[in-house]
Amino acid sequence: MVDYITFPLFFIFNLLNEAGWPRLKGVIFKKQVVSGWALQSSVNQLIQVGVVLGAVNPNIAIRLFAEMFRNRDFSKNPPDDFWMFFNKHSDLELDKLDEPIWSHINPLKNIPETIPFEDIKVEKVQAIIYGGFLFGLGYGLNNNEKAINAYESDVSKIKSEIPRMLEAGLDIDPDSITKPINEYEANCLEIIKDFERKVHPLAEPSKELIEFPVFARRLGLHS
């Protein structure tokens, strides 16, 4: 397990804390638990951040890739295995999905109602979360137009459902859940700045990483 907090965990822990998790459960032997739904929702939002930043801000997306592999020496271990992050979901027909692409990518499914907070710190669980984030970044980088359309389509769908949400008495802020993609990107960048202030600056991509075909194409180094 890595000996520092990663961006995905920083993001998820902040969202859970804002929602009041973890909480104590038990009568005699109390333990910290988190809502399974809250965790799944947090991972959905994490992957959405990856998809959007991959689509509209390749420089930051590539630095996030570098950050997730900051201890890897790409001069000795080239990123040839990265193709899986770009190819797995590229052929999806988004209009045939019954959920947004980031929810489809989310590897956390059928989670119990509550889970021990310590389980999130287990290496196997973290690896699953990291994989979802990297697949989100990869999808956005490799399918930027489709990713932007997916975001805008999701916003349109939410806007159409807002009257029903308000009528049902849900406590929502319509503006906060229907941001234009440029405002959403700006919010994502603020979260990254917070991570850099509290943890460390994002890693800089190595020459070998920048020359990886998808990264090089999005950076305009070749077509």
N, C-alpha and C positions, 0 to 999 in steps of 0.2 A: 504494500500500500504506500502511496506517496506520503511524504512527511510534511506536506503543506496543504492548505485548503485550496481546492481547485475552483475555477470560476463556476462550473455547474453547481457544486455544493454551496458556494457562497450565495448564488442566486436562489437556490431552493430553500436553504435555511432562512434567508431573509423573508421569503414569501410565507413560509410556515410560521415564523415568529410574528409577522404582521397579522396573521390569522389566529394567533393565540396558541400555537402549537410549538413544542410538545406540551401535553398536559399530564397530570398525575392520574393514574387509574389503579384501583385496588383499595381494599379496606385495611388489611394488615400489612401486606407486602406491596407497597406502592411502587409503581414503575412509570417511567415516562413513555407516553404513547403519542402517535400522530394519527390523524384521520387518513385512512387509505384514499378517500376521495380527494382530500387536500393535497396529498403527495402526488397523486396522478395528475391533478390539475396543475400543480407546480411544474411537473416535468413537461406537460403539454406546453406551458408558457415558455419554458426553457427552450424547447425545440422550436417553437415559433420564433423566438429571438434568433436562433441559429438560421432558420430558413430566410427570415427577412434580411438579416445582416449579410448573409451569403449572397442574396440577390442584389442588394442596393449598396453595400459597402464592402467590396472584396478585400480592401486593404486590412480592415479590422477583422474580417472573417479569416483571412490567412494568418493573422497574428493570433487569433484564437486557436487555430489549428496548431501553430507553433507552441502556444501556451499549454495545450493539452499534451504535447510531447516534448516539453521543455528539457527533459533529461535525456533525450535521444540524440545521439550524434549521427546526423543524416549523412555525413561524409563517409561513415563506416556502415551505416544501415539506411540505405536510400528508401524513400517513401513509396516504393513500388506497390506495397500492400494498400495504399490509400485508394486505389481504384474502387474498392468495394463501397466506399462512402459516397461515390459519385454515380455508380452504375445501378445500384440495387433498386432505386425507386424512379429512375429516369423515364421508364416506359409507362408509368401509371397514367391512366386517363382520369384526370381529376374530376371531371363532370360525372363520372360513374361511381365516385366514392360517396359514401353516406356520412362522411365526416371530413373536416379540414385535413390537409396533408400532414400537419404536425401531429394531429391526433392519430392519424394512421401510422405514422412512424413510431409513435410512443411505444416502447417495448413493455411498459408496465401495464398489464391488463389483469382484470379479475383480482384486484387487491382486496384483502379483508377489510372490514369496516374500520378497524384500528390495527396498527402494527407497532411493535416496540420501536422507540426512537433509535435505539442502538442498532437496529437492523439496517438503517440507512448507512451506517458507518462500516458495514461489512463490505469487504473488497468486492465480492461477487455482485452485490446490489449496486455498488458504485460503478462497476464496469458496465452494467446494463444501462445506467443513466448516462454515462459518458458516451456510450455507443449511440444512444438516441440523439444526443446533442451533436455528435460528429456527423451522423447521417443527415440531420437537419441542415447543418452548415454546408455539407456536400451537396444536398439537393438544391439549396438556394444558389450556390456558386455555379453549379452545372446547368441549372434550369431557371435562370434569373427571370425571364419573362413569364414563365408559367408560375413561378413563386409569387411574383408581384400580382398577377391576375388572381391567384388563390387568395392572397391577403385581401384584395379589393372586393372579391366575391364574398368573402366571409363577412367583411364589414357591411356590405349591402344587405346580406341576410340578417345580420344582427339588427340593423336599422329597421328592417321590416317587422321585426319581432318586438321592438321596444314598446309600442303601445300596449301590446298584450302583457308584457312584463310589468309595466307600470300599473295596468288595470288589476293585475294579480297581487299588487302590493309589494313587489320586489323592490328592495332598496338599492337602486342602481344609479349611476351617473352616466347618462347617455353619451356625453362627450368623451368620457374616459375610455369607453369600450368601442368607440367608432372613430378612432383617430385616423387621419390620413397617414399614409405610409411614411412620409417624411417626418411627421411628428412622432410616430412610433419609433422610427430609427433614432431620433434625438433622445427619446426616453431610454432606449437601449444603451446609447453611448454614455448617458449619465450613470447608469448602473455600472458600466465598465470603469468609468472614472472613479466611482466609489470603491470598486474592487481594487483598483490600482492604488488608491489612497490608503486603504486599510490592510491590504495583503502585499502586493508588489506589482510593478509595471508588467504589462503583458510581455511575453517573450517576443523577440524580434525573429522573423523567419530567416533561416539560413539560405545560402545561395542555392543549395540542392532543393530546398523546399520551394523557393520562388520559381525554380526552373521546372517544377512538376507541371505537366501540360495544362491541366485545368487552371492552376494558379497563374501560370504565365499568360494564358489566353485572357483571363479576366483582368490581369494587370496591364494588358495591351502590349505585352512583349512579343507576341506573335499571334497570328490569326488562327 
